[in-house]
Amino acid sequence: MDKTAENIKNRFLELGVDIPIENITERLDKLVTKFKVPMDEARRSVIAYFLKEYNIDRNDFFAGQATTPLVKINEVNEGGKWVNIRGKVVQLWDSTHESVSQVGLIGDDTGTTKFIKWARDDVPDVQEGKSYQFNNVVINEWNGRFEITLNKNTVIEEISEDIDVVSTALSSPADGQPAPMVNVADITEDGKWISLKVRVSQLWDNTHESISQVGLIGDGTGTIKFIKWTSAGLPDVEEEKSYLFSNVVAQEWNDRFEVTLNKNSTIDELDEEVDIGTSSVTFSGVMVDVQSGSGLIKRCPTCNRALTKGACMEHGKVDGVYDLRIKAVLDDGNIAQEALLKRDLAEQITVMTLDDAISMAADALDQGVVLDQMKLKLLGKYFTVTGSKMDRYILVDSIEQQAELSPEMIDELISEAEVL
């Protein structure tokens, strides 16, 4: 952050404006720390603020970027710096984020680095395997790693030279050899090709046509989210079955790692059962919401996905299998925590069996009455849940309803809330 602030200050100095470094740092820190804005976006916002503050034309500010230096990939090591790069597009990754036009890896004879091209900037697409000169890109630091971002000032020129890319752990598996076998807990490097022996813990609902399956997998060291792209053409996996995932890519997004299966990946079902070890978390709070998608649902009998309007994304119109689930929100006075409860726990805390729910829905000719009944029974009550944390959810293994809060506990919760 300090280097980014210095770069902004120095550029304004070149235009005759001396902005106190603490003013720049304060704005950057507020955006990044408080509002969780990516550094590149925070940098843009701060520059825009001071351009307006000092009545400087945007074109004047960025005009000097035409002389940005041509650097090698291994020199991408200073956040906020504008550079030119000649590199080959090693990989293009699928992205479900509408704000991202393209994301992947570029490389040269010194290494590889991640790049991001934002949809709003209307920069032409690049193609995997082709070489380009990228003029006026910004080095961005994210979670201790450097990457480059393409923006509205970026110019992309395809070049005839076939740039050699150094062979690194980030490049594709060579000669048909599988990527190294690792444990889930060892996944700490963005863009690395790996292989895993895992069990499918959960399959999640999915609304993205580009995604075939998404869910949670794990081994003895922990759990991690996985995404299987439709374009990969891979077979579906099933909950509670164990598989060898070969040649998958570890990716970091919003401070968390996940693995993606692509056209280079393979899936082999294992005879052995992989045990899943998780680090449990415990959370206590008032249930303030039972979200849409809870209650009596139907799942695909083949892949276990929840059906949408009687159809499975993968298998179309099917005769679904009834199930119960709860997508709850608990609030402890400080934060709101989402929690997922499967059928057995849903039955436990609502004292409503699956058969009860089916009968209730049949009598009313409306499955929504089950969700309404769950809300009547659960909202406003205090629960303690224990389970594994994944993304924004706790995948609940056990849940207990607490007795009415004592005055002392109420005072404690109020005090904690007032501190924040």
C-alpha positions as CSV (number, residue, x, y, z in Angstrom):
1,M,0.0,0.0,0.0
2,D,2.9,2.4,0.8
3,K,4.4,1.9,-2.6
4,T,1.1,2.5,-4.3
5,A,0.6,5.7,-2.3
6,E,4.2,6.9,-3.3
7,N,3.5,6.2,-7.0
8,I,0.3,8.3,-6.9
9,K,2.1,11.1,-5.0
10,N,5.1,11.1,-7.5
11,R,2.8,11.2,-10.5
12,F,0.9,14.2,-9.1
13,L,4.3,15.8,-8.3
14,E,5.2,15.5,-12.0
15,L,2.1,17.6,-12.7
16,G,3.1,20.2,-10.1
17,V,0.7,19.1,-7.3
18,D,2.2,18.1,-4.0
19,I,-0.4,15.9,-2.1
20,P,0.6,14.9,1.5
21,I,1.4,11.2,1.4
22,E,-0.8,10.7,4.6
23,N,-3.8,11.9,2.7
24,I,-3.3,9.4,-0.1
25,T,-2.5,6.6,2.4
26,E,-5.6,7.3,4.5
27,R,-7.9,7.1,1.5
28,L,-6.3,3.9,0.2
29,D,-6.4,2.3,3.6
30,K,-10.1,3.1,4.2
31,L,-11.1,1.6,0.8
32,V,-9.0,-1.5,1.1
33,T,-9.3,-2.2,4.9
34,K,-12.8,-1.0,5.7
35,F,-14.7,-1.5,2.4
36,K,-12.6,-4.5,1.1
37,V,-12.0,-2.8,-2.3
38,P,-9.3,-4.5,-4.3
39,M,-6.1,-2.4,-4.4
40,D,-6.3,-1.7,-8.1
41,E,-9.9,-0.4,-7.7
42,A,-8.9,1.6,-4.6
43,R,-6.0,3.2,-6.6
44,R,-8.4,4.2,-9.4
45,S,-10.8,5.8,-6.9
46,V,-8.1,7.7,-5.1
47,I,-6.6,9.0,-8.3
48,A,-10.1,10.1,-9.5
49,Y,-10.7,11.9,-6.2
50,F,-7.5,14.0,-6.4
51,L,-7.9,14.7,-10.1
52,K,-11.3,16.3,-9.3
53,E,-9.9,17.9,-6.1
54,Y,-7.1,19.7,-8.0
55,N,-9.0,20.1,-11.3
56,I,-6.6,18.0,-13.4
57,D,-7.6,16.5,-16.7
58,R,-7.5,12.7,-16.7
59,N,-5.8,12.7,-20.0
60,D,-3.0,14.9,-18.6
61,F,-2.5,12.5,-15.7
62,F,-2.2,9.4,-17.9
63,A,-0.4,11.0,-20.8
64,G,2.9,10.2,-19.2
65,Q,2.1,6.5,-19.2
66,A,3.0,6.3,-22.9
67,T,6.6,6.1,-21.8
68,T,6.1,3.3,-19.3
69,P,9.0,0.8,-19.2
70,L,9.0,-2.6,-20.9
71,V,9.6,-5.2,-18.1
72,K,10.0,-8.9,-17.8
73,I,7.5,-11.0,-15.8
74,N,10.0,-11.4,-12.9
75,E,10.1,-7.6,-12.6
76,V,6.4,-7.5,-11.8
77,N,7.1,-6.8,-8.1
78,E,5.8,-3.2,-7.3
79,G,2.2,-2.5,-6.7
80,G,0.6,0.4,-8.5
81,K,3.4,0.7,-11.1
82,W,2.5,1.1,-14.8
83,V,4.5,-1.1,-17.2
84,N,4.5,-2.7,-20.7
85,I,4.9,-6.4,-21.0
86,R,5.6,-8.8,-23.9
87,G,4.2,-12.2,-23.1
88,K,2.3,-15.3,-24.2
89,V,-1.1,-16.1,-22.9
90,V,-0.4,-19.5,-21.2
91,Q,-3.9,-20.1,-19.8
92,L,-7.4,-18.6,-19.9
93,W,-9.5,-19.4,-16.9
94,D,-13.3,-19.5,-16.8
95,S,-14.9,-16.8,-14.7
96,T,-18.4,-16.5,-13.3
97,H,-17.8,-12.9,-12.3
98,E,-19.6,-10.5,-14.6
99,S,-17.1,-7.7,-13.9
100,V,-14.2,-9.8,-15.2
101,S,-13.9,-10.1,-19.0
102,Q,-10.9,-12.4,-19.0
103,V,-8.5,-13.9,-16.4
104,G,-5.6,-16.2,-16.7
105,L,-1.8,-16.5,-16.9
106,I,0.7,-14.8,-19.2
107,G,4.4,-15.7,-19.3
108,D,7.8,-15.0,-20.7
109,D,11.2,-16.6,-20.3
110,T,11.5,-15.3,-16.7
111,G,8.2,-16.6,-15.3
112,T,4.4,-16.3,-15.3
113,T,1.9,-14.0,-13.7
114,K,-1.9,-13.7,-13.4
115,F,-3.7,-11.1,-15.4
116,I,-7.2,-9.7,-15.2
117,K,-9.1,-7.8,-17.9
118,W,-12.2,-5.9,-16.6
119,A,-15.4,-6.0,-18.7
120,R,-16.1,-2.3,-18.3
121,D,-12.9,-1.3,-20.0
122,D,-13.8,-2.6,-23.4
123,V,-10.3,-4.0,-24.2
124,P,-10.2,-6.6,-27.0
125,D,-9.9,-10.3,-26.0
126,V,-6.7,-12.3,-26.1
127,Q,-6.3,-15.9,-27.2
128,E,-4.6,-18.8,-25.4
129,G,-1.3,-19.7,-26.9
130,K,-0.8,-16.3,-28.7
131,S,1.9,-13.7,-27.9
132,Y,1.1,-10.0,-27.3
133,Q,2.6,-6.8,-26.2
134,F,0.5,-5.3,-23.4
135,N,1.1,-1.5,-23.2
136,N,0.0,0.5,-20.1
137,V,-1.0,-2.2,-17.7
138,V,-0.9,-1.8,-13.9
139,I,0.8,-4.1,-11.4
140,N,-1.6,-4.9,-8.6
141,E,-0.7,-6.5,-5.3
142,W,-3.3,-8.9,-3.8
143,N,-2.7,-11.0,-0.7
144,G,1.0,-10.7,-1.0
145,R,1.1,-11.7,-4.7
146,F,1.5,-9.5,-7.7
147,E,-0.6,-9.6,-10.9
148,I,-1.3,-7.3,-13.8
149,T,-4.6,-5.6,-14.6
150,L,-5.6,-4.4,-18.0
151,N,-7.6,-1.1,-18.1
152,K,-9.2,1.4,-20.4
153,N,-5.7,2.9,-21.1
154,T,-4.2,-0.5,-22.1
155,V,-3.3,-1.2,-25.7
156,I,-2.9,-4.8,-26.8
157,E,-0.8,-5.7,-29.9
158,E,-0.5,-9.2,-31.2
159,I,3.1,-10.0,-32.2
160,S,4.4,-12.7,-34.6
161,E,7.2,-13.7,-32.2
162,D,6.4,-17.0,-30.3
163,I,7.5,-16.1,-26.8
164,D,9.2,-18.9,-24.9
165,V,7.6,-19.4,-21.5
166,V,9.8,-20.7,-18.6
167,S,8.6,-24.1,-17.3
168,T,7.2,-23.5,-13.8
169,A,4.7,-25.0,-11.4
170,L,2.2,-22.6,-12.9
171,S,2.4,-23.9,-16.4
172,S,0.2,-26.7,-17.8
173,P,1.2,-30.3,-17.0
174,A,3.7,-31.4,-19.7
175,D,3.8,-34.5,-21.8
176,G,0.6,-35.9,-20.4
177,Q,2.1,-36.3,-16.9
178,P,-0.3,-35.7,-14.0
179,A,0.3,-32.7,-11.8
180,P,1.8,-33.4,-8.3
181,M,-0.5,-35.0,-5.7
182,V,-1.2,-32.7,-2.7
183,N,-3.4,-32.5,0.3
184,V,-6.1,-29.9,0.6
185,A,-4.3,-28.1,3.4
186,D,-1.2,-27.7,1.1
187,I,-3.1,-25.6,-1.4
188,T,-1.5,-22.2,-0.9
189,E,-0.3,-21.1,-4.4
190,D,-2.6,-19.4,-6.9
191,G,-2.6,-20.8,-10.4
192,K,-0.8,-24.0,-9.5
193,W,-1.7,-27.3,-11.2
194,I,-2.3,-30.1,-8.7
195,S,-4.0,-33.5,-8.2
196,L,-6.1,-34.5,-5.3
197,K,-7.7,-37.6,-3.7
198,V,-10.9,-36.4,-2.2
199,R,-14.5,-37.2,-1.2
200,V,-17.4,-35.1,-2.4
201,S,-18.9,-33.6,0.8
202,Q,-21.6,-31.5,-0.7
203,L,-23.0,-30.4,-4.1
204,W,-24.4,-26.9,-4.2
205,D,-27.2,-25.3,-6.2
206,N,-25.8,-23.6,-9.3
207,T,-27.4,-21.1,-11.6
208,H,-24.4,-20.5,-14.0
209,E,-24.7,-22.3,-17.3
210,S,-20.9,-22.3,-17.6
211,I,-20.6,-24.3,-14.5
212,S,-21.4,-28.0,-14.6
213,Q,-21.1,-28.7,-10.8
214,V,-19.9,-26.8,-7.8
215,G,-19.6,-27.9,-4.2
216,L,-17.3,-29.0,-1.4
217,I,-14.6,-31.7,-1.5
218,G,-12.2,-32.8,1.2
219,D,-9.6,-35.1,2.5
220,G,-8.0,-35.8,5.9
221,T,-6.5,-32.3,6.1
222,G,-9.6,-30.2,5.3
223,T,-12.2,-29.1,2.8
224,I,-12.2,-26.8,-0.2
225,K,-14.7,-25.5,-2.8
226,F,-14.5,-27.0,-6.3
227,I,-15.9,-25.9,-9.7
228,K,-16.3,-28.1,-12.7
229,W,-16.7,-26.1,-15.9
230,T,-19.3,-27.2,-18.4
231,S,-16.8,-26.7,-21.2
232,A,-14.5,-29.4,-19.6
233,G,-17.0,-32.1,-20.7
234,L,-16.2,-34.2,-17.5
235,P,-18.5,-36.7,-15.9
236,D,-20.6,-35.7,-12.9
237,V,-19.5,-36.6,-9.4
238,E,-21.8,-37.7,-6.6
239,E,-22.0,-36.8,-2.9
240,E,-20.2,-39.0,-0.5
241,K,-18.2,-40.7,-3.2
242,S,-14.4,-40.6,-3.4
243,Y,-12.4,-39.5,-6.5
244,L,-9.0,-38.8,-7.9
245,F,-9.0,-35.3,-9.5
246,S,-6.0,-35.1,-11.7
247,N,-4.7,-31.8,-13.2
248,V,-6.9,-29.3,-11.5
249,V,-6.0,-25.7,-11.0
250,A,-5.8,-24.0,-7.6
251,Q,-7.2,-20.5,-7.7
252,E,-7.5,-17.7,-5.1
253,W,-10.5,-15.5,-5.0
254,N,-11.6,-13.1,-2.2
255,D,-9.0,-14.4,0.2
256,R,-9.9,-18.1,-0.3
257,F,-8.6,-20.9,-2.4
258,E,-10.7,-23.1,-4.6
259,V,-10.0,-25.7,-7.3
260,T,-11.3,-25.7,-10.8
261,L,-11.7,-28.7,-13.2
262,N,-11.1,-27.9,-16.9
263,K,-10.5,-29.6,-20.2
264,N,-7.1,-30.8,-19.1
265,S,-8.5,-32.4,-15.9
266,T,-9.6,-36.0,-15.4
267,I,-11.9,-37.6,-12.8
268,D,-11.5,-41.3,-11.6
269,E,-13.7,-42.8,-9.0
270,L,-11.8,-44.5,-6.2
271,D,-12.5,-47.8,-4.5
272,E,-11.2,-46.5,-1.2
273,E,-13.2,-44.1,0.9
274,V,-11.4,-40.8,1.6
275,D,-11.9,-39.6,5.2
276,I,-12.6,-35.9,5.5
277,G,-11.1,-34.0,8.4
278,T,-12.3,-30.5,9.1
279,S,-11.5,-27.7,11.6
280,S,-14.8,-27.1,13.3
281,V,-16.1,-23.7,14.3
282,T,-18.9,-22.9,16.8
283,F,-21.2,-19.9,16.5
284,S,-24.1,-18.8,18.7
285,G,-26.8,-16.3,17.8
286,V,-30.4,-15.5,17.2
287,M,-31.9,-17.0,14.0
288,V,-33.0,-13.9,12.2
289,D,-33.9,-15.4,8.8
290,V,-34.7,-18.7,7.0
291,Q,-33.8,-17.9,3.5
292,S,-35.5,-18.7,0.2
293,G,-34.6,-22.2,-1.0
294,S,-35.2,-23.7,2.5
295,G,-38.0,-26.0,3.4
296,L,-39.3,-28.8,1.2
297,I,-37.3,-29.1,-2.0
298,K,-36.8,-31.7,-4.7
299,R,-33.5,-33.0,-5.8
300,C,-32.3,-34.7,-9.0
301,P,-32.2,-38.4,-8.4
302,T,-29.0,-38.6,-10.6
303,C,-26.8,-35.8,-9.4
304,N,-28.6,-34.6,-6.2
305,R,-28.9,-31.0,-7.4
306,A,-31.9,-29.1,-6.1
307,L,-34.4,-28.7,-8.9
308,T,-35.5,-25.3,-10.3
309,K,-39.1,-25.3,-11.5
310,G,-39.0,-29.1,-11.8
311,A,-35.8,-29.2,-13.9
312,C,-32.2,-30.1,-13.2
313,M,-29.5,-28.0,-15.0
314,E,-27.7,-31.1,-16.1
315,H,-30.5,-33.6,-16.7
316,G,-33.5,-31.5,-17.6
317,K,-37.1,-32.4,-16.5
318,V,-36.9,-35.2,-13.9
319,D,-39.0,-36.9,-11.2
320,G,-37.4,-35.2,-8.2
321,V,-36.8,-36.7,-4.8
322,Y,-38.1,-34.8,-1.8
323,D,-35.7,-33.4,0.7
324,L,-35.6,-30.9,3.6
325,R,-33.0,-28.3,4.2
326,I,-32.6,-25.0,6.0
327,K,-30.5,-22.0,4.9
328,A,-30.4,-20.0,8.1
329,V,-29.0,-16.7,9.2
330,L,-27.8,-16.3,12.8
331,D,-26.9,-13.0,14.3
332,D,-24.8,-12.6,17.5
333,G,-25.1,-8.9,17.7
334,N,-21.8,-8.4,15.9
335,I,-22.1,-10.3,12.6
336,A,-24.7,-12.2,10.7
337,Q,-23.6,-15.8,9.9
338,E,-25.2,-18.0,7.2
339,A,-25.6,-21.7,8.0
340,L,-26.6,-24.7,6.0
341,L,-28.5,-27.6,7.6
342,K,-29.3,-30.9,6.0
343,R,-32.4,-33.0,6.4
344,D,-31.5,-34.7,9.7
345,L,-30.8,-31.4,11.5
346,A,-33.8,-29.7,9.9
347,E,-36.0,-32.4,11.2
348,Q,-34.4,-32.2,14.6
349,I,-34.9,-28.5,15.3
350,T,-38.3,-28.1,13.6
351,V,-39.7,-31.4,15.0
352,M,-41.0,-32.0,11.5
353,T,-40.2,-35.1,9.5
354,L,-39.9,-35.2,5.8
355,D,-43.2,-37.1,5.6
356,D,-44.8,-34.5,7.8
357,A,-43.6,-31.8,5.4
358,I,-44.8,-33.7,2.3
359,S,-48.3,-34.2,3.8
360,M,-48.5,-30.5,4.9
361,A,-47.6,-29.4,1.3
362,A,-50.1,-31.8,-0.2
363,D,-52.9,-30.6,2.0
364,A,-52.2,-26.9,1.1
365,L,-51.2,-27.6,-2.5
366,D,-48.2,-25.4,-1.8
367,Q,-44.7,-26.4,-0.8
368,G,-44.2,-22.8,0.6
369,V,-46.2,-23.7,3.7
370,V,-43.3,-25.8,4.9
371,L,-41.0,-22.8,4.8
372,D,-43.6,-20.6,6.5
373,Q,-43.9,-23.2,9.3
374,M,-40.1,-23.3,9.7
375,K,-40.0,-19.6,10.1
376,L,-42.7,-19.7,12.8
377,K,-40.8,-22.3,14.8
378,L,-37.3,-20.9,14.5
379,L,-37.1,-17.2,14.0
380,G,-36.2,-15.2,17.1
381,K,-34.8,-18.2,18.9
382,Y,-31.2,-18.6,20.0
383,F,-29.1,-21.5,18.6
384,T,-25.5,-22.7,18.8
385,V,-24.2,-24.4,15.7
386,T,-21.0,-26.4,15.1
387,G,-19.5,-27.3,11.7
388,S,-16.9,-26.6,9.1
389,K,-16.6,-23.0,7.7
390,M,-16.7,-22.7,3.9
391,D,-16.9,-19.4,2.1
392,R,-19.7,-17.5,3.8
393,Y,-21.4,-20.6,5.2
394,I,-21.1,-22.9,8.2
395,L,-21.9,-26.4,7.0
396,V,-23.6,-27.5,10.2
397,D,-22.8,-30.8,11.9
398,S,-24.7,-30.2,15.1
399,I,-27.2,-27.6,16.4
400,E,-28.6,-26.9,19.8
401,Q,-31.4,-24.5,20.8
402,Q,-30.4,-22.5,23.8
403,A,-32.6,-21.6,26.8
404,E,-34.0,-18.1,26.9
405,L,-31.2,-15.5,27.3
406,S,-30.5,-14.4,30.8
407,P,-30.4,-10.6,31.4
408,E,-26.7,-10.9,31.9
409,M,-26.2,-12.4,28.5
410,I,-28.4,-9.8,26.9
411,D,-26.4,-7.0,28.5
412,E,-23.2,-8.7,27.3
413,L,-24.4,-8.9,23.7
414,I,-25.6,-5.2,23.8
415,S,-22.2,-4.1,25.2
416,E,-20.4,-6.0,22.5
417,A,-22.5,-4.5,19.8
418,E,-22.0,-1.0,21.2
419,V,-18.2,-1.4,21.1
420,L,-18.3,-2.0,17.3
